[in-house]
Amino acid sequence: MKADIVIVGAGMVGSLLAAALKDRHLDILLIDTAPVTPPAADAPYEPRVSAISRASENMFRHVGAWKKVTAVRYSPYTRMEVREEEGRAELVFSAADIGESHLGCLVENRLMQWALTETALENPQVRLLAPARVVGLERYASHWQVQLDSGEIIEAGLVVGADGAQSAVRRLAPLSMEVWGYHQKAMVCTVRTSRPHEATARQIFLKTGPLAFLPLPDPHLCSIVWSATHERADQVMQMDDETFCRELGTAFGDALGVVEWTDRRFAFPLIARHTERYTLPGLALIGDAAHNIHPLAGQGVNLGFLDAAVLAEEIGRGLDRRLPPGHESVLGRYSRRRRGHNALIMHSMTGLERVYAAHWPWLIQLRNDGVGVVNRVLPLKAFFERQALGLEGDLPALAQACPDIPDFHRASA
Ligand SMILES: Cc1cc2nc3c(=O)[nH]c(=O)nc-3n(C[C@H](O)[C@H](O)[C@H](O)COP(=O)(O)OP(=O)(O)OC[C@H]3O[C@@H](n4cnc5c(N)ncnc54)[C@H](O)[C@@H]3O)c2cc1C
């Protein structure tokens, strides 16, 4: 079999790339180890939910996948509250302060993946091969050979590794990476609280790690992400549901009343990884295959979506100049636009995590003073609020607002 582009991994990021390229007259093969299944609007909430920025929402709208998300369910949030266990100050971001309708949206990962894959497959030149596992890669002068677990071989001018944190493409290429541990696990689940969340995303920095309550479409349901040291996480994961709800309520405080119920819990070890290069001739990595970041600022998939949008933009720009998708200048431009930006965000998140992990009294005071200043100095606060939308910096066209698209969500003010 042959394709212009093989995208390994039809997760959220790989399928956005396929959807973004769907009008470019390219033969694209999306490969995934698992079939992509449609979510049901009345199913229980998935444990894996992501806070997506307004820039990511714009990408869904541009490619035509947003209506598939909204037809099922999503939860826009209009406020963000961040505080710390040891401090008095609270940082409050509000969409209304900057004339926006909302700061971002909570959407289940599986729903985003399905909406994007379905959108990509609207073009008959995009095919999905699943379940199929990539087990081998071989480089030739003008193409790569991709080997599947079935023994089938596929030839492609460009191979994109969008196969997540344990990327086989990264290992087989091979591309080396920098790894540093957060020495934490993230626990995730859906919980019900006695008070409504009022479309507010809340985060508290505990001594053992950050804890976020992210609002779901039901006003009394939140998706939580609780990052803690391995010892603490193992202890919490072993608790029965009643003890867990009590412990969670004690850790979080009473902003949402009592934690009344929890769904099944899952835990993930948190490891930061960044590949030293994003590309080889005819090969590129995007999303978690290239970088893994602490979930404390909800940035991981938003960075991955930007990778996909920039790579699609550079491939399009190359095609306009009659360059093939895997041309070195196309991949070089992609890598230059994304690696530095991702490194900056990753190191900022690691720095933030370390600043909040330390408990020296002078540092606690400094953190509180800093938060107080940001809250009081309105232009500074508006700057951070705009950063939270993800609409600053080198944005690909797909991430920008486009009022010409019907149903494009504009600021309410
Ligand atoms: C607890 C937690 C909370 C998070 N919260 C947020 C948040 O609020 N906001 C945010 O932006 N990010 C968040 N993230 C990060 C986000 O989940 C990831 O960045 C995102 O899932 C990465 O998407 P991806 O498509 O790159 O990879 P994945 O979602 O891992 O998809 C990879 C795909 O590749 C397939 N695959 C793997 N190996 C092969 C192979 N050999 N052959 C073929 N296919 C293969 C897999 O089946 C999968 O479908 C969070 C992460 C964690 C751990």
The ligand as an SDF file (V2000), in Angstrom:
LIG
                    3D

 53 58  0  0  0  0  0  0  0  0999 V2000
   -4.3570   13.4800   34.1360 C   0  0  0  0  0  0  0  0  0  0  0  0
   -4.1810   14.2570   32.8820 C   0  0  0  0  0  0  0  0  0  0  0  0
   -4.9750   15.3760   32.6450 C   0  0  0  0  0  0  0  0  0  0  0  0
   -4.8060   16.1510   31.4840 C   0  0  0  0  0  0  0  0  0  0  0  0
   -5.5590   17.2580   31.2980 N   0  0  0  0  0  0  0  0  0  0  0  0
   -5.3470   18.0390   30.2060 C   0  0  0  0  0  0  0  0  0  0  0  0
   -6.0820   19.2530   29.9870 C   0  0  0  0  0  0  0  0  0  0  0  0
   -6.9500   19.6330   30.7850 O   0  0  0  0  0  0  0  0  0  0  0  0
   -5.8120   19.9920   28.8660 N   0  0  0  0  0  0  0  0  0  0  0  0
   -4.8460   19.6040   27.9830 C   0  0  0  0  0  0  0  0  0  0  0  0
   -4.5970   20.3420   27.0090 O   0  0  0  0  0  0  0  0  0  0  0  0
   -4.1410   18.4620   28.1470 N   0  0  0  0  0  0  0  0  0  0  0  0
   -4.3650   17.6770   29.2250 C   0  0  0  0  0  0  0  0  0  0  0  0
   -3.6550   16.5290   29.3920 N   0  0  0  0  0  0  0  0  0  0  0  0
   -2.7310   16.0900   28.3290 C   0  0  0  0  0  0  0  0  0  0  0  0
   -3.4890   15.3790   27.1920 C   0  0  0  0  0  0  0  0  0  0  0  0
   -4.2780   14.3150   27.7110 O   0  0  0  0  0  0  0  0  0  0  0  0
   -2.4810   14.8300   26.1800 C   0  0  0  0  0  0  0  0  0  0  0  0
   -1.6210   15.8750   25.7930 O   0  0  0  0  0  0  0  0  0  0  0  0
   -3.2160   14.2770   24.9390 C   0  0  0  0  0  0  0  0  0  0  0  0
   -3.9700   13.1380   25.2640 O   0  0  0  0  0  0  0  0  0  0  0  0
   -2.1960   13.9000   23.8460 C   0  0  0  0  0  0  0  0  0  0  0  0
   -2.9020   13.5790   22.6700 O   0  0  0  0  0  0  0  0  0  0  0  0
   -2.1640   12.7970   21.5070 P   0  0  0  0  0  0  0  0  0  0  0  0
   -3.1840   12.6420   20.4140 O   0  0  0  0  0  0  0  0  0  0  0  0
   -0.8650   13.4240   21.2080 O   0  0  0  0  0  0  0  0  0  0  0  0
   -1.8120   11.3630   22.1260 O   0  0  0  0  0  0  0  0  0  0  0  0
   -2.8050   10.2220   22.6360 P   0  0  0  0  0  0  0  0  0  0  0  0
   -4.0750   10.7790   23.1400 O   0  0  0  0  0  0  0  0  0  0  0  0
   -1.9900    9.3760   23.5680 O   0  0  0  0  0  0  0  0  0  0  0  0
   -3.1280    9.3880   21.3010 O   0  0  0  0  0  0  0  0  0  0  0  0
   -2.1750    8.5310   20.7120 C   0  0  0  0  0  0  0  0  0  0  0  0
   -2.8900    7.5340   19.7930 C   0  0  0  0  0  0  0  0  0  0  0  0
   -1.8900    6.7100   19.1740 O   0  0  0  0  0  0  0  0  0  0  0  0
   -2.3150    5.3540   19.1790 C   0  0  0  0  0  0  0  0  0  0  0  0
   -1.1090    4.5010   19.1360 N   0  0  0  0  0  0  0  0  0  0  0  0
   -0.1860    4.3340   20.1040 C   0  0  0  0  0  0  0  0  0  0  0  0
    0.8070    3.5090   19.6800 N   0  0  0  0  0  0  0  0  0  0  0  0
    0.4960    3.1430   18.4130 C   0  0  0  0  0  0  0  0  0  0  0  0
    1.1230    2.2900   17.4320 C   0  0  0  0  0  0  0  0  0  0  0  0
    2.2930    1.6450   17.6730 N   0  0  0  0  0  0  0  0  0  0  0  0
    0.5210    2.1270   16.2370 N   0  0  0  0  0  0  0  0  0  0  0  0
   -0.6610    2.7710   15.9470 C   0  0  0  0  0  0  0  0  0  0  0  0
   -1.2810    3.5910   16.8440 N   0  0  0  0  0  0  0  0  0  0  0  0
   -0.7150    3.7720   18.0540 C   0  0  0  0  0  0  0  0  0  0  0  0
   -3.1260    5.2160   20.4720 C   0  0  0  0  0  0  0  0  0  0  0  0
   -4.0580    4.1580   20.4040 O   0  0  0  0  0  0  0  0  0  0  0  0
   -3.8330    6.6010   20.5710 C   0  0  0  0  0  0  0  0  0  0  0  0
   -5.0920    6.6080   19.9470 O   0  0  0  0  0  0  0  0  0  0  0  0
   -3.8090   15.7590   30.5420 C   0  0  0  0  0  0  0  0  0  0  0  0
   -3.0060   14.6320   30.7690 C   0  0  0  0  0  0  0  0  0  0  0  0
   -3.1870   13.8830   31.9390 C   0  0  0  0  0  0  0  0  0  0  0  0
   -2.2990   12.6780   32.1980 C   0  0  0  0  0  0  0  0  0  0  0  0
  1  2  1  0
  2  3  1  0
  2 52  2  0
  3  4  2  0
  4  5  1  0
  4 50  1  0
  5  6  2  0
  6  7  1  0
  6 13  1  0
  7  8  2  0
  7  9  1  0
  9 10  1  0
 10 11  2  0
 10 12  1  0
 12 13  2  0
 13 14  1  0
 14 15  1  0
 14 50  1  0
 15 16  1  0
 16 17  1  0
 16 18  1  0
 18 19  1  0
 18 20  1  0
 20 21  1  0
 20 22  1  0
 22 23  1  0
 23 24  1  0
 24 25  2  0
 24 26  1  0
 24 27  1  0
 27 28  1  0
 28 29  2  0
 28 30  1  0
 28 31  1  0
 31 32  1  0
 32 33  1  0
 33 34  1  0
 33 48  1  0
 34 35  1  0
 35 36  1  0
 35 46  1  0
 36 37  1  0
 36 45  1  0
 37 38  2  0
 38 39  1  0
 39 40  1  0
 39 45  2  0
 40 41  1  0
 40 42  2  0
 42 43  1  0
 43 44  2  0
 44 45  1  0
 46 47  1  0
 46 48  1  0
 48 49  1  0
 50 51  2  0
 51 52  1  0
 52 53  1  0
M  END
$$$$
